[in-house]
Every structure is written in structure tokens, then in C-alpha cells.
Amino acid sequence: MRVVVIGAGVIGLSTALCIHERYRSVLPSLDMRVYADRFTPLTNTDVAAGLCQPYLSDPRNPQEADWNQQTFDYLLSHVHSPNAANVGLALVSGYNLFHEAIPDPSWKNTVLGFRTLTPRDLDMFPDYSYGWFNTSLIVEGRRYLQWLTERLTERGVKFFQKKVESFEEVARGGADVIINCTGVWAGSLQPDPLLQPGRGQIIKVDAPWMKHFIITHDPEKGIYKSPYIIPGIQAVTLGGIFQLGNWSEVNNIQDHNTIWEGCCRLEPTLQDAKIVAELTGLRPVRPQIRLEREQLRFASSNTEVIHNYGHGGYGLTIHWGCALEAAKLFGKVLEERKLLKMPPPHL
Amino acid sequence: MQLKLPGMVSTALDQPLTGKTSVGARAFCGFQDCFSRLRSMDPVRIAVVGAGVVGLSTAMCVSKLVPRCSITVISDKFSPDTTSDVAAGMLIPHVYPNTPIPTLKQWFRETFDHLFAIANSAEAKDAGVHLVSGWQIFRSIPAEEVPFWADVVLGFRKMTKAELKKFPQHVFGHAFTTLKCESPAYLPWLEKRLKGSGVLILTRRIGDLWELHPSFDVVVNCSGLGSRQLAQDSEMFPMRGQVLNVRAPWVKHFIRDGSGLTYIYPGTSNVILGGTRQQGDWNLSPDAEISRGIFSRCCALEPSLQGACDIREKVGLRPFRPAGVRLQTEFLAQDGRRLPVVHHYGHGSGGISVHWGTALEAARLVSECVQAPRTPTPKSNL
């Protein structure tokens, strides 16, 4: 049984690992490969700040709320292990700031220690009048992708650098199941008018005294268009850019200025911070994640495709829940093809 | 001409001390009776002994509170070689047995407010002051569930069950946000500001406070453990603390075991792991066995520390005084000479947490000393 995962960002690699962990033992013939034209550090995952925080509003697909929770719980169970830093995981606390009171988010009990801000907290942020404090997790994209790659390599999964032009090409190459984790470029394999790039630009600075994330919100502007500061393991990510429909992967000077001015206004100590990198990424924006099966017919055989793309700006936040769901779908494929020698493992 | 009395240690202070200050002090080549100076229009000459957090912050407070004075900070050790430099600088106060809680709370609040303003300004990075959140955890429910300082720090609350899951051996905890004041940055920052205000900084070892007479009119004794000799305070003893400085930049929260013996304090460039409290131990050399013990205790609370690197051992001798901080004016008298001394030492484990509050108090004592008229003593025959 040949499984080809297309895409080596967090979705591709975590889905690959999740499926391999669950099915290799009951499917000895499992031959899994990852095809991608970009690997870490050149994926969109590498640009992400990596803070686990879902959007404020409830997702269109209620399952996404479960997937967010599952991901958080899974990562939380790993953050207490000796290996946490190697995986790219850390606990981080911080502030969400608003111009007016808003209802608590549905994920308030998923994160740790959620509370609203006191007047003294708000004294630190004169432009804002309401907010939350909570403890969450960061998953550093680059480190996590390296860790996933190590785990997959240990398991004998092979990686191939190639630009896939069509599902047919992969099917005719011998793939029985294709896991489509092509993110923002999924449209090139199969047109999807619902999928658009949400261009983001970030500045990474050296500011090790910053121990908290600070995320501002401006409902009129929309998500990610208001300044945010997210400390990572080595550097601090400054952002606040979200441009729907913009495919440019090149850093833009006006965006740089918007980010810098917004973040320095929010946190004056950043003026002293040294810039270590500036990056652009394309969030794969979609009204909801496409996570479903599709059967394609090429020549005389059926090829199963499991789509797993369209995670917008919350890919790291939701990745493991989606991987578990994709693994469930994979299990169904195996059942239908009567390939399982034993009952499927309990997911 | 200065008279050298028998028993006086010869120091460079026997030489004229010259220097310019913006307050307009003249060169010292003194024979003056210090009290006629106190009534004259000449600036009062104040010596602050000690350049740890207590000495430098006291010099700062004196410079703001006492008009027409010239200040000289004198110490044998400066950052990074002071006791303060070893301390993590977490604003979590300690209790001094003879100090009323309201006083302690006032000192802590004044220090917190002072540092909070710095943390939120563009000076924060240079001054080494930043906010940090974390947890104080207990293996059994403490007698006092809400400490006196709960409303001084930010966002104080009890830990939730979900948060306590991280610490399976602990049943109760506090979560809050406080400040970290890192002396290796804070002390040089204070020093720079002091120099900018015309304060002189002198590297000298003082063996006896009388060495400062008659060059100075008032002495402020911030010599910490040195007061055992300088103030002949036999109650002072070291409370030895050993810590590890490690690189572990993924640790963003502090963790403190309720007893205070085991702690993890993340800072700007390293994480400080502690610690020990060894009464009466003067040994400044790190002990390898103790280091292993500290590392093991801290990894038990934060397993990811096993990936820490660049481990360095440090030792500091906390200036412990059983009666608590000594904030008191003493008029030294010997052979017809008088020297007012404001004592400001004995902060033990809690120096950085209350330094600004006690420095303000010390400055008030200096101010009283300077203003109060006194009967002049007769000039000695030279």
C-alpha cells in the first residue's frame, strides 16, 4: 500500500506521522513517501510565530473547535517532557487586547489560567481598554518540522523534493492513497475558489526580555491586521499583516513600517531590539478547512485522496486534531479495501 | 592638614580628594569641623559606602531628596562583583521578623512601582527590568493562602487544577506576574545615572568608618555583610546561596517552590536555578555536589531543563541580620570627633525586593541628619 503525502509543512508532516504511528503495525505493506517542492525552512509553517490560539469567533465547522482542543491537549502533554525544547514546544503567557469588552472565547477553558485583565494590567497598554490574560503554548515551526522529519525518517518514510503537477501523475506513479496537504497551493492540483492566500509578513527580533505574547485586536480591521508580539524560543516575532488575495512572497517596505511602528507603540522597549530576520508567508485561507475524502479515477483504478488543507492562520493551532481526523479517514479507506488484518487501532 | 590618629588605617583618603560635581563641591583637603559645614551654605559631603543595589539606590534617593549635597559612592566591589549580581532579582518579598507587615508592604510596593515604571519605559532593556509571569507552588496548603503582597504584584490568583497538573507533587499554588530586576544591568544603569547627576564613584576598601572623617560630613553605611566589621555588628552573618546560570531560552515562566529553596527564574540572557540557604557559611567557591542537587531539584519541576546548556555556578553571601534591616542613624564619637552614620544594611534574602522602599527611608534619615542643628564640638588642636 503506497501512500504519498504531498506537502511538507506542519500539516503534511504531522498527518504523515499520525497515520504512520497508527497503521504501520497493522499494515506491514505500508510504504509512505512525502513529496514536496519546499521543505523546512522554506515552508509557510516556518514563517508562523507558532502561538496556539484559535480565532476569536467560533469556527464555521464545529469540528474545528474539537481539533483545536485536541491539538492543545496533545502538545500540553508533551511540553512537560524533558524533550520539549527539542520538539520546539514551550509554555508562554500573555495578553489579548481589545478596544472594548467582548465575550470570553469558546477556548477559554482549553488554555490555562484564563482571566480578564485588571485595571493595573491595562495601565501597561494605554491604547486598549479591555483584555484577557492566559497561558498557552508555542510550537516553533522550524524546530517542530525538523523534529517531525527526524521521527518520520526513523520510521523509514522517504522524502522527495519535487513539484507535483497533478494527482494523476502521482496516481500513475503507483500511489494508492494521496494525502493532499498542499496548503495555499492546493488550487494548482484541483481548482478551489474558496481557497485564497492571506499574505503575512513578520519581523523577527532579538528581545529576550520579552516573556509574554501581546496580541491586539481591531474588529474593524480583522484578524492579524493589528499588531502582535509573540516570543519564540530564540527570537520574538512581530507582526500585524493580513492581505487577502496577495500572492507576493517578497517582503514589502510599507508592511515593515506598519509592523515596526505598531509593535514599538505597543511595547516601547522593542525600539532597542535588533532585527534578525524578516519573512513573508501565505496563510492558506478558506471559510473552513477542507478535510475530506475524494475518490479519483485514473485509468482503471481508483485513487483515494484525503484532502487536508485550508488552515488559514491557525495551522499549528489545529494541526494534530486534523491529523487525527485524516488518520480516521485513512482507516476507513483500509476497512473498505479490506486491507486490515486486525481491527483498526483505537484512535 | 589631616591628622592621622594611631590605629587609623592609611588609605588614599589621606590624600586630598578632588573632584568636580555639578552641585559645586570644592576640593577636599579638609580640616573642617563637619558641623559648621552643616550650618554653612557649602554642600554637605555625603559618603555612601557600598555599591550593591542598596548602596547605589540609596545614593540615588539621597541625591533626589537632600538639597545641596555632594555624594561619593565608595566601595571595593562594583557590579558584576557584588552580592546583588548573584541574585536573580525576582520581586517576591521576604518577611523580616521584627518589621511590621504594613512597613514591609510599603517598601515592597514602592520598589515594585519604581521598577514597574522602568519596565514600561524605553529604559527597560538598559536597566535590566522586565515583567515575568509564573507560579509559586506548595506541597501542602500553606497557612496563609493569600500573602500580604498579593495586591502589589499583578494578576495574583490561585492556580487552577489544570495548571497544577504540571506539578504532580504539589497541591496548591499561586499564579501571578511580577518583575525581575537584573543587577548586572541595573547597577551599571544606576551608576551611569548617578554620574550624570554629579555623584562621584570611588573604588576603595574601607576598613573603618572613621577613615571617612573629616572628609565627609555624613556617612551612609550600605556595606551589607561588611557591616559586621564596619558597624561592628556581630549579629550579621552570611546566608550562603549557590545558584546555576543556564541557557534555556524556552523557559518563559518562573517557578518557585513555596519553601523558597528551589526556584527557576528566567531572565534576559539566562535562567537562574536555585538554591541554597547555608547559615554562617563564608565559602565563595561553588560546590559541585550542591550544583548537582540544584539541577536535579529544578529538573523535577521543569523537565525541559535537562536540555539546558552553558551551565555556570555562582555563589553569593546574603547579608543576613536576625533583627531585620537596620535603618538607623548613629552618631559615632571618638576623641572629640563626631561622625553621623546612617546605617542601611541587613536585607538578607530580600534586598532587591525592597531596595527602593528602604533607600527612600534611608534618604529621609540622611535628610533629617543634615537639617537638624547640633552643638558644634570644639576644634581639635592640631
Interface residues (C-beta under 8 A of the other chain):
Chain A: V79 H80 S81 P82 N83 A84 A85 N86 L89 A90 L91 V92 S93 L112 G113 R115 L117 T118 R120 D121 M124 F133 T135 A207 P208 W209 M210 K211 H212 P231 I233 Q234 P268 T269 Q271 D272 A273
Chain B: N120 S121 A122 A124 K125 D126 H130 L131 V132 S133 L154 G155 R157 M159 T160 A162 E163 K166 A175 T177 A248 P249 W250 V251 K252 H253 P266 G267 T268 S269 C299 P303 S304 Q306 G307
